[in-house]
Amino acid sequence: EAQVTQNPRYLITVTGKKLTVTCSQNMNHEYMSWYRQDPGLGLRQIYYSMNVEVTDKGDVPEGYKVSRKEKRNFPLILESPSPNQTSLYFCASSPMGVETQYFGPGTRLLVL
Amino acid sequence: GENVEQHPSTLSVQEGDSAVIKCTYSDSASNYFPWYKQELGKGPQLIIDIRSNVGEKKDQRIAVTLNKTAKHFSLHITETQPEDSAVYFCAPISGGKLIFGSGTRLLVRP
């Protein structure tokens, strides 16, 4: 089944404890992206990647890192999480560019 | 930056009625206009999109209309069913990115 998977789906952590949210797609898509969703703010892009080894900042990149070493994987790294990073995170992929994006099921993160 | 507004923020309709959600945007260079549906506990799902060289597109019970002059596009759902209950987002492209509206919560009453 063609899909975008994220792990973990739920995560509770404490301020400053490094964490990684994994994202994987099995559709051989070039483009991958991370968004965060907060009440009243819609979805905002954190980082995106047009292809392997190519990443760029989105609208809200502060406090996040990404890497794209393989085409199928695009992990999101929070080196030192803070409470304002408590949010619902979505990974997405598309064959090429921002159009026709397929979203993962989401990761709900709570930073205490 | 791009300003995207959706109206209404909530919409309640009787099963079988039609629903219309409107999205206004500010970037006159936008040329791609998708609508996403997000069900509870799931990620957004692309349901229909339109490009600037087309005024209307239909896919069974859903349609999107575009007015580039007025800078707005609308989602139309006919013969609504309870499974249409969800949050709907418009996300016009601007500066190479999708800019998501704040969402419209649609409730279809059986």
Interface residues (C-beta under 8 A of the other chain):
Chain A: V4 G40 L41 G42 L43 R44 Q45 Y48 G58 D59 F90 A92 G97 V98 E99 T100 Q101 Y102 F103 G104 P105 G106
Chain B: Y32 P34 Y36 G41 K42 G43 P44 Q45 L46 D49 F89 A91 I93 G96 K97 L98 F100 G101 S102 G103
